Amino acid sequence: MVFRHFSKGHKELHRMYQCFMEMGFSDVNNYYANADHLEGKSLKKKLNSIIARHQSLSYREVWNALKLLDASDVDNPKASSGIVEIYSLRVVPKSLAGKPEGWNREHLWPRSYGLKDGPSLTDLHNIRPADVNVNSSRGNKYYGECDVYSTKCLKPANKEAALDTETDKDRWAPPKQHRGDIARALMYMAVCYGFRQPDGGPALHLSDSPKSSTSEMGLLSTLLKWNEIDPPSREEKLRNERVCKFYQHNRNPFVDHPEYASLIWEERSSLRLPRSHEIHNKRQFKTRKHEQPILS
């Protein structure tokens, strides 16, 4: 692992090393203490200062990390022999990593949308196991649901993808039980690398007019909706904890605080959502019950 210096100061170091132990509720609150009462760009900048300083893995090290983070047995991941593919929901052997008939490393925020050789390319918050063929079908399409009146919408998105996936020429919709997870992963990327990348890569942004040439990923309004209707599950929270504890020593703020999303982006989205602090106070972010992965 390589340690990347994004910021300085004892407070940042203390915040990072909190991840070496299981964090209780009070510890997580302390991690984000300086972000209280902020909104918009001020909140985005503060979260960036909290999470941007982290350890970076080599691209080769990502394979073994995924075998633990996305193991089919979330309570005993090291002993588990399988991983869960993000788009097919199938459990496949860890031993098929990188093989044509197996699974590979899917960048939720595509490489062509501004990821360079460095921390953004190997960031575990942004990488999931995916079936090789399904990953190829997705390519670098941005996330979104087919237009209601579209005659060119493919459901499922690939014959090996989950039944509730869909795609057209430009958009890709993952299984419903992972739509919130993916939205929060992209939000993390837009904050962690939203101002600069340490290797000189472009700042990443979310937009309702995504373009790879300007490193703008989307669809922002769809991601905000997915974040609202598909709140963090126990599995997603465990994954966030393990990325922090075992590998990068930083957290995804949107898994810990889904309400941050609309506090940062709702004014820029074409979809007007309720104020996130109102949603949070009404306890509308509830842990969902996942369907069981399909065994193969």
C-alpha positions as CSV (number, residue, x, y, z in Angstrom):
1,M,0.0,0.0,0.0
2,V,1.1,3.6,-0.6
3,F,0.2,6.4,1.7
4,R,-1.1,9.5,-0.1
5,H,-0.6,12.9,1.6
6,F,-3.6,15.0,0.7
7,S,-3.6,17.2,3.9
8,K,-1.7,17.9,7.0
9,G,-2.3,18.2,10.7
10,H,-2.8,16.1,13.8
11,K,-6.6,16.3,13.6
12,E,-6.6,14.6,10.2
13,L,-4.2,11.9,11.4
14,H,-6.3,11.2,14.5
15,R,-9.4,11.0,12.4
16,M,-7.8,8.6,9.9
17,Y,-6.5,6.3,12.6
18,Q,-9.9,6.0,14.2
19,C,-10.5,3.4,11.4
20,F,-8.0,0.9,12.9
21,M,-10.7,-0.2,15.4
22,E,-14.4,-0.9,15.1
23,M,-16.1,2.5,15.3
24,G,-19.0,3.0,17.6
25,F,-21.8,5.5,16.9
26,S,-20.1,8.2,18.9
27,D,-16.8,7.6,17.0
28,V,-18.5,7.9,13.6
29,N,-20.1,11.2,14.8
30,N,-16.7,12.5,15.9
31,Y,-15.3,11.6,12.5
32,Y,-17.7,14.0,10.9
33,A,-18.0,16.5,13.7
34,N,-16.5,19.4,11.7
35,A,-19.1,18.9,9.0
36,D,-22.1,19.7,11.2
37,H,-24.5,22.4,10.0
38,L,-22.7,22.8,6.6
39,E,-24.4,22.6,3.2
40,G,-23.5,22.9,-0.5
41,K,-19.9,23.4,-1.5
42,S,-18.9,24.1,2.1
43,L,-20.0,20.6,3.2
44,K,-18.4,19.1,0.1
45,K,-15.0,20.8,0.9
46,K,-15.2,19.7,4.5
47,L,-15.9,16.1,3.7
48,N,-13.1,16.2,1.2
49,S,-10.7,17.3,3.9
50,I,-11.9,14.4,6.0
51,I,-11.7,11.5,3.5
52,A,-9.2,12.5,0.8
53,R,-6.2,11.5,3.0
54,H,-6.1,7.8,2.7
55,Q,-3.9,4.8,1.9
56,S,-3.9,3.6,-1.7
57,L,-3.6,0.1,-2.9
58,S,-1.8,-1.2,-6.0
59,Y,-4.2,-2.4,-8.8
60,R,-3.0,-6.0,-8.1
61,E,-3.8,-5.7,-4.4
62,V,-7.4,-4.8,-5.3
63,W,-8.1,-8.5,-6.2
64,N,-7.6,-9.8,-2.7
65,A,-9.4,-6.9,-1.1
66,L,-12.5,-7.6,-3.1
67,K,-12.4,-11.2,-2.0
68,L,-12.9,-10.1,1.5
69,L,-15.1,-7.0,1.0
70,D,-17.6,-8.7,-1.3
71,A,-17.5,-12.2,0.1
72,S,-20.8,-14.1,-0.1
73,D,-20.6,-14.7,3.7
74,V,-20.5,-11.2,5.1
75,D,-20.1,-12.5,8.7
76,N,-17.1,-14.8,7.9
77,P,-15.6,-13.3,4.7
78,K,-12.1,-14.8,5.0
79,A,-13.5,-18.3,5.2
80,S,-16.1,-17.7,2.4
81,S,-15.2,-19.4,-0.9
82,G,-17.4,-17.1,-3.0
83,I,-18.0,-13.4,-3.9
84,V,-21.2,-11.7,-4.9
85,E,-21.2,-10.1,-8.4
86,I,-22.7,-6.5,-8.3
87,Y,-24.9,-6.7,-11.4
88,S,-25.8,-10.4,-11.6
89,L,-26.2,-11.0,-7.8
90,R,-24.7,-14.4,-8.4
91,V,-22.3,-16.1,-6.0
92,V,-19.2,-17.2,-7.9
93,P,-15.9,-18.8,-6.7
94,K,-13.2,-16.4,-5.6
95,S,-10.8,-18.5,-7.6
96,L,-12.4,-17.3,-10.9
97,A,-10.9,-13.8,-10.4
98,G,-9.7,-12.4,-13.7
99,K,-10.6,-15.4,-15.7
100,P,-12.8,-15.2,-18.9
101,E,-15.5,-17.3,-17.4
102,G,-15.3,-15.5,-14.1
103,W,-15.4,-12.1,-12.6
104,N,-13.3,-8.9,-12.8
105,R,-12.9,-5.5,-11.2
106,E,-15.8,-3.2,-12.1
107,H,-15.2,0.6,-11.7
108,L,-18.6,2.0,-10.8
109,W,-17.2,5.4,-11.8
110,P,-15.7,4.4,-15.2
111,R,-12.0,4.9,-15.9
112,S,-12.8,6.9,-19.0
113,Y,-14.6,9.5,-16.9
114,G,-11.4,10.9,-15.4
115,L,-9.7,8.1,-13.4
116,K,-5.9,8.1,-13.7
117,D,-3.1,5.8,-12.5
118,G,-3.3,6.5,-8.8
119,P,-5.6,6.5,-5.8
120,S,-8.8,7.2,-7.8
121,L,-8.1,4.1,-10.0
122,T,-7.8,1.7,-7.1
123,D,-10.2,3.2,-4.6
124,L,-12.1,0.3,-3.1
125,H,-15.2,2.4,-2.4
126,N,-15.6,2.5,-6.2
127,I,-14.7,-1.0,-7.3
128,R,-16.9,-4.1,-7.1
129,P,-16.7,-7.7,-8.5
130,A,-18.7,-8.1,-11.7
131,D,-19.3,-10.9,-14.2
132,V,-16.9,-10.4,-17.1
133,N,-19.6,-10.4,-19.8
134,V,-22.0,-8.2,-17.9
135,N,-19.2,-5.7,-17.1
136,S,-18.4,-5.6,-20.8
137,S,-22.0,-4.9,-21.6
138,R,-22.1,-1.9,-19.2
139,G,-18.9,-0.5,-20.6
140,N,-18.7,3.2,-19.6
141,K,-22.5,3.9,-19.6
142,Y,-23.6,6.3,-17.0
143,Y,-26.3,5.2,-14.5
144,G,-29.9,5.8,-15.2
145,E,-33.2,4.1,-15.9
146,C,-34.7,3.7,-19.4
147,D,-37.1,6.4,-20.5
148,V,-40.7,5.3,-19.8
149,Y,-41.5,5.4,-23.5
150,S,-38.3,3.9,-24.8
151,T,-38.6,1.2,-27.4
152,K,-34.9,0.4,-27.2
153,C,-34.7,-0.6,-23.5
154,L,-33.2,-4.0,-22.8
155,K,-34.5,-5.8,-19.7
156,P,-32.5,-7.4,-18.2
157,A,-29.4,-5.4,-19.2
158,N,-27.6,-8.6,-20.1
159,K,-28.7,-12.3,-20.2
160,E,-26.4,-12.9,-17.2
161,A,-27.5,-9.8,-15.3
162,A,-30.2,-9.7,-12.6
163,L,-33.8,-9.6,-13.9
164,D,-34.4,-6.1,-12.6
165,T,-31.5,-4.5,-14.5
166,E,-32.0,-2.5,-17.7
167,T,-30.1,-0.5,-20.3
168,D,-30.3,1.5,-23.4
169,K,-27.7,3.1,-25.7
170,D,-26.4,5.4,-22.9
171,R,-27.8,4.4,-19.6
172,W,-27.4,1.4,-17.2
173,A,-29.6,0.5,-14.2
174,P,-28.2,-2.0,-11.8
175,P,-30.3,-4.4,-9.6
176,K,-32.7,-2.4,-7.4
177,Q,-31.1,-3.7,-4.2
178,H,-27.7,-2.1,-5.2
179,R,-28.9,1.2,-6.7
180,G,-28.4,3.1,-3.5
181,D,-25.0,1.5,-2.9
182,I,-23.8,2.6,-6.3
183,A,-25.3,6.1,-6.0
184,R,-23.4,6.6,-2.7
185,A,-20.2,5.2,-4.2
186,L,-20.3,7.8,-7.0
187,M,-21.1,10.5,-4.5
188,Y,-18.0,9.5,-2.6
189,M,-15.9,9.8,-5.7
190,A,-17.2,13.2,-6.5
191,V,-16.2,14.4,-3.1
192,C,-13.0,12.6,-2.5
193,Y,-11.7,13.6,-6.0
194,G,-14.0,16.5,-6.6
195,F,-11.3,19.2,-6.3
196,R,-8.1,17.7,-7.4
197,Q,-6.4,14.4,-7.8
198,P,-2.9,13.8,-6.4
199,D,-1.6,12.5,-9.7
200,G,-2.8,15.6,-11.6
201,G,-6.0,14.0,-12.8
202,P,-9.1,16.1,-13.4
203,A,-11.6,16.9,-10.7
204,L,-14.6,14.5,-10.8
205,H,-18.2,15.8,-10.8
206,L,-21.8,14.6,-10.9
207,S,-24.2,16.0,-13.5
208,D,-27.5,15.4,-15.3
209,S,-25.5,16.0,-18.5
210,P,-22.7,13.5,-18.1
211,K,-19.6,13.7,-20.4
212,S,-16.5,11.7,-20.2
213,S,-14.5,14.6,-21.7
214,T,-15.3,16.7,-18.7
215,S,-15.2,13.9,-16.1
216,E,-18.9,14.4,-15.3
217,M,-20.7,11.3,-14.3
218,G,-24.4,10.8,-13.8
219,L,-27.3,10.9,-13.9
220,L,-27.2,13.1,-10.8
221,S,-31.0,13.3,-10.3
222,T,-31.3,9.5,-10.6
223,L,-28.5,8.9,-8.1
224,L,-30.2,11.3,-5.6
225,K,-33.4,9.3,-6.1
226,W,-31.7,6.0,-5.6
227,N,-30.0,7.2,-2.5
228,E,-33.4,8.2,-1.0
229,I,-35.3,5.0,-1.9
230,D,-32.6,2.5,-1.2
231,P,-30.9,3.4,2.1
232,P,-27.7,1.7,3.4
233,S,-28.1,-2.0,4.3
234,R,-26.1,-3.9,6.9
235,E,-23.9,-5.3,4.1
236,E,-23.1,-1.9,2.8
237,K,-22.3,-0.6,6.2
238,L,-20.0,-3.5,6.9
239,R,-18.2,-3.0,3.6
240,N,-17.7,0.7,4.5
241,E,-16.3,-0.3,7.9
242,R,-13.9,-2.9,6.4
243,V,-12.6,-0.6,3.7
244,C,-11.8,1.9,6.5
245,K,-10.4,-0.6,9.0
246,F,-8.4,-2.9,6.8
247,Y,-7.4,-1.0,3.7
248,Q,-7.8,2.7,3.0
249,H,-8.5,4.1,6.5
250,N,-11.2,6.4,5.2
251,R,-15.0,6.1,5.1
252,N,-17.7,6.8,2.6
253,P,-19.7,9.7,4.2
254,F,-22.8,8.9,2.3
255,V,-23.1,5.4,3.8
256,D,-22.8,6.9,7.3
257,H,-24.9,10.0,6.4
258,P,-27.1,9.5,3.3
259,E,-28.7,12.9,4.1
260,Y,-25.5,14.6,3.0
261,A,-26.3,13.9,-0.6
262,S,-29.1,16.4,-1.1
263,L,-27.5,18.9,1.3
264,I,-24.7,19.1,-1.3
265,W,-26.4,18.5,-4.7
266,E,-30.2,19.1,-4.5
267,E,-30.0,22.7,-5.9
268,R,-28.0,21.4,-8.9
269,S,-30.2,18.5,-9.7
270,S,-33.2,18.6,-12.1
271,L,-35.1,16.5,-9.6
272,R,-36.2,18.5,-6.6
273,L,-36.1,16.3,-3.5
274,P,-37.2,17.0,0.1
275,R,-34.6,18.6,2.3
276,S,-32.3,15.9,3.6
277,H,-32.3,17.1,7.2
278,E,-36.1,16.8,7.2
279,I,-35.8,13.3,5.8
280,H,-33.2,12.4,8.4
281,N,-35.3,13.8,11.3
282,K,-38.3,11.8,10.1
283,R,-36.2,8.7,10.1
284,Q,-37.0,7.9,6.5
285,F,-33.6,6.4,5.9
286,K,-34.2,2.8,7.1
287,T,-32.1,-0.2,6.5
288,R,-33.6,-2.3,3.8
289,K,-33.9,-6.1,3.7
290,H,-31.9,-7.6,0.9
291,E,-32.9,-10.4,-1.3
292,Q,-30.6,-13.4,-1.1
293,P,-27.9,-13.6,-3.8
294,I,-28.5,-16.2,-6.6
295,L,-26.3,-19.2,-6.1
296,S,-24.5,-20.6,-9.2
